[in-house]
Amino acid sequence: MKFLITGAAGFIGFHVSQRLLEAGHEVTGIDNLNDYYEVTLKEARLAQITSPHFVFKKIDLADRIAMEQLFSEGKFDRVIHLAAQAGVRYSIENPHAYAESNLMGHLNILEGCRHNKVKHLLYASSSSVYGLNRKMPFSTEDSVDHPVSLYAATKKANELMSHTYSHLYGLPTTGLRFFTVYGPWGRPDMALFKFTKAMIAGKSIDVYNYGKMKRDFTYIDDIAEAIVRLQDVIPREDAEWTVENGSPATSSAPYRVYNIGNSSPVELMDYITALEEALGIEAEKNMMPIQAGDVLETSADTQALYEVIGFKPETSVKKGVANFVEWYKQYYNV
């Protein structure tokens, strides 16, 4: 099949592109290669993709004309929309970047799919939509009406926009709520990357909320596996569904939302211990208060995901962190 992958130079987009190409599909990848983090890393990811069935185009999601042309020429069977302005803390400092990329960009994707008969749109949402929720694990059956960052609000908006297009135009859409993704070729703005860089340089690391946080850390290979399996699970209309009796994760329209997480939250201090063991370095820790936009704990209920694809993420933090460190040392010649 012909796939469009947005954010193909990004962390998740790069891995998913590789997986689809290995399976024999044709992939068109787009990315705007912005400088939110080092562009050289994005270019290095793209350089790893050597398949003749891969085409890369530098396009900004918010460029309506370019996106219309891309869709009309591409004749894509499926779209996996992973591009976005990422980062909870950055959204507090640069809110307009999120409206441009995450709202206008998502609308351009929906319009492209609608007008070009795309059979299935999968798009990145986030565990951050759970916001002030305290009931663990987070379930797609729960309300997600209280986000605590603009980034989270844009991801919730993406789900609402997608539902509207599923309802109005019968476009099958699947939202993917990712839980703290990490691993080789990861993002430099994420904790694991920052901690590793600082520790190797002999510098201290900032540990927020005095280390009293838990995250459902999910390894990149598990994320890619779930996405590749889900692209074949196309949502269907359900005439029996009602708002009063149905799940918020489903609809009468061909719309679905899934959690993709490891289902085993890890204490931040245990995550740091796994990194210390992999590096053979004890970290000097700056214990600091919680930051604006942060949540105390995340945990994914992935039963619904398992029921439809027979798979759920389960790579241990110890193994995943060790794999990341091995990649980091090789990439940066440490």
MOVEN-V888534 format. One record per residue. RES is the residue in three letters. OMEGA is omega in degrees with one decimal (* if undefined). BURIAL is I if it has 9 or more other C-alpha atoms within 8 Angstrom, else O. Layout:
# MOVEN-V888534
RES OMEGA BURIAL
RES OMEGA BURIAL
This chain:
# MOVEN-V888534
MET 178.3 O
LYS -178.8 I
PHE 164.1 I
LEU 175.5 I
ILE 174.9 I
THR -174.8 I
GLY -174.6 I
ALA 176.4 I
ALA 179.4 I
GLY -175.0 I
PHE -176.4 I
ILE -178.1 I
GLY 178.1 I
PHE -178.1 I
HIS -179.5 I
VAL 177.7 I
SER 179.2 I
GLN -177.8 I
ARG -178.6 I
LEU 178.2 I
LEU 177.5 I
GLU -179.7 O
ALA 174.3 O
GLY 179.9 O
HIS 171.9 I
GLU -177.5 I
VAL 166.9 I
THR -179.4 I
GLY 174.0 I
ILE 178.0 I
ASP 176.8 I
ASN 177.7 I
LEU -179.4 O
ASN -173.4 O
ASP 174.4 O
TYR 166.7 O
TYR -169.0 O
GLU -177.6 O
VAL -179.5 I
THR 178.0 O
LEU 177.8 O
LYS 179.1 I
GLU 179.0 I
ALA 175.8 O
ARG -178.8 I
LEU -179.3 I
ALA 178.4 O
GLN -176.1 O
ILE -173.3 O
THR -177.1 O
SER 175.8 O
PRO -179.6 O
HIS 178.9 O
PHE 175.3 I
VAL 177.8 O
PHE 175.9 O
LYS 177.3 O
LYS -176.9 O
ILE 174.1 I
ASP -180.0 I
LEU -175.3 I
ALA 178.7 I
ASP -171.7 I
ARG -177.9 O
ILE -179.6 O
ALA -179.7 I
MET 177.8 I
GLU 179.3 I
GLN 178.9 O
LEU -177.8 O
PHE -176.9 I
SER 179.7 I
GLU -170.1 O
GLY -178.3 O
LYS -175.0 I
PHE 173.5 I
ASP -177.1 I
ARG 179.7 I
VAL 174.2 I
ILE -170.3 I
HIS -175.5 I
LEU 179.6 I
ALA 176.5 I
ALA 167.2 I
GLN -174.5 O
ALA 171.5 O
GLY 178.6 O
VAL -174.2 I
ARG 179.8 I
TYR -179.0 I
SER 178.1 I
ILE -178.9 I
GLU -173.5 O
ASN -173.3 O
PRO -175.3 I
HIS 178.2 O
ALA -177.6 I
TYR 176.9 I
ALA -177.7 I
GLU -173.7 I
SER -170.3 I
ASN 179.2 I
LEU 178.1 I
MET 179.6 I
GLY 180.0 I
HIS 177.4 I
LEU 179.1 I
ASN 175.6 I
ILE 180.0 I
LEU 178.9 I
GLU 178.5 O
GLY 178.9 I
CYS -178.2 I
ARG -173.4 I
HIS -175.6 O
ASN 170.2 I
LYS 176.0 O
VAL -172.9 I
LYS -179.0 O
HIS 173.0 I
LEU 170.2 I
LEU -176.7 I
TYR -178.8 I
ALA 165.4 I
SER -175.8 I
SER 173.8 I
SER -179.2 I
SER 179.1 O
VAL -178.7 I
TYR 169.0 I
GLY -175.6 I
LEU 178.9 O
ASN -179.9 O
ARG -179.8 O
LYS -179.3 O
MET -7.0 O
PRO 176.3 I
PHE -179.1 I
SER 176.4 I
THR 174.2 I
GLU -175.3 O
ASP 171.4 O
SER 176.8 O
VAL -174.7 I
ASP -176.9 O
HIS 177.7 I
PRO -178.6 I
VAL 172.9 I
SER 177.8 I
LEU 176.6 I
TYR 179.6 I
ALA -179.7 I
ALA 178.9 I
THR 178.9 I
LYS 173.8 I
LYS 178.0 I
ALA 177.5 I
ASN 178.0 I
GLU 179.8 I
LEU 178.8 O
MET -179.5 I
SER 178.5 I
HIS -179.9 I
THR -179.9 O
TYR 174.6 I
SER -178.1 I
HIS -174.5 I
LEU -169.3 O
TYR 179.5 O
GLY 178.8 I
LEU 177.7 I
PRO 179.9 I
THR 177.7 I
THR 178.4 I
GLY -175.4 I
LEU 179.0 I
ARG -178.1 I
PHE 178.0 I
PHE 174.0 I
THR -176.9 I
VAL 179.6 I
TYR 176.8 I
GLY -179.3 I
PRO -177.4 I
TRP -177.8 I
GLY -175.7 I
ARG -179.3 I
PRO -180.0 I
ASP -179.0 O
MET -172.7 O
ALA -175.7 O
LEU -179.2 O
PHE -178.4 I
LYS 178.4 I
PHE -177.7 I
THR -179.9 I
LYS -178.1 O
ALA -176.5 I
MET 178.8 I
ILE -179.8 O
ALA 179.6 O
GLY -179.9 O
LYS 179.6 O
SER 177.1 I
ILE 178.0 I
ASP -178.7 O
VAL -172.6 I
TYR -174.7 I
ASN 177.3 I
TYR 177.3 I
GLY -176.5 I
LYS 177.6 I
MET 175.8 I
LYS 177.2 I
ARG 175.7 I
ASP -176.5 I
PHE -174.3 I
THR -174.0 I
TYR -172.7 I
ILE -179.5 I
ASP 177.6 O
ASP 177.4 I
ILE -178.9 I
ALA 178.9 I
GLU -179.5 O
ALA -179.5 I
ILE -178.3 I
VAL 177.1 I
ARG -176.1 I
LEU -177.9 I
GLN 176.5 I
ASP -178.5 O
VAL -173.7 O
ILE -179.9 I
PRO 179.1 I
ARG 176.6 O
GLU 179.4 I
ASP -175.5 I
ALA -178.4 O
GLU -174.7 O
TRP 172.1 I
THR 177.3 O
VAL -175.7 O
GLU -173.6 O
ASN -175.4 O
GLY 177.3 I
SER 174.7 I
PRO -177.8 I
ALA 179.5 I
THR -177.3 I
SER 169.0 I
SER 176.7 I
ALA 178.0 I
PRO -171.7 I
TYR -179.7 I
ARG 175.2 I
VAL 178.8 I
TYR 165.6 I
ASN 170.2 I
ILE -177.4 I
GLY -174.5 I
ASN 178.0 I
SER 176.7 I
SER -177.2 O
PRO -178.0 I
VAL 175.8 I
GLU 179.4 I
LEU -179.5 I
MET 176.9 O
ASP 176.1 O
TYR 178.7 I
ILE 177.1 O
THR 177.8 O
ALA 178.3 I
LEU 178.1 I
GLU 179.9 I
GLU -178.3 O
ALA -179.2 I
LEU -173.2 O
GLY -178.9 O
ILE 174.0 O
GLU -176.6 O
ALA 168.6 O
GLU -168.8 O
LYS 170.3 O
ASN -179.8 O
MET -172.6 I
MET 177.9 I
PRO -179.6 O
ILE 179.7 O
GLN 177.3 O
ALA 178.2 O
GLY 179.7 I
ASP 171.3 O
VAL -174.4 O
LEU -172.2 O
GLU 170.1 O
THR 178.9 I
SER -173.4 I
ALA 166.6 I
ASP -175.2 I
THR -178.2 I
GLN -179.5 O
ALA 177.8 O
LEU -178.8 I
TYR -178.0 I
GLU -177.2 O
VAL -178.7 O
ILE 178.6 I
GLY -178.4 O
PHE 169.2 O
LYS -178.3 I
PRO 177.3 I
GLU 175.7 O
THR -177.9 I
SER 177.9 O
VAL -179.0 I
LYS -179.7 I
LYS -177.2 O
GLY 179.6 I
VAL 178.5 I
ALA 177.9 I
ASN 178.7 I
PHE -178.1 I
VAL 178.1 I
GLU 177.9 O
TRP -176.7 I
TYR -179.0 I
LYS -179.6 I
GLN -176.3 O
TYR -176.8 O
TYR 179.1 O
ASN 180.0 O
VAL * O
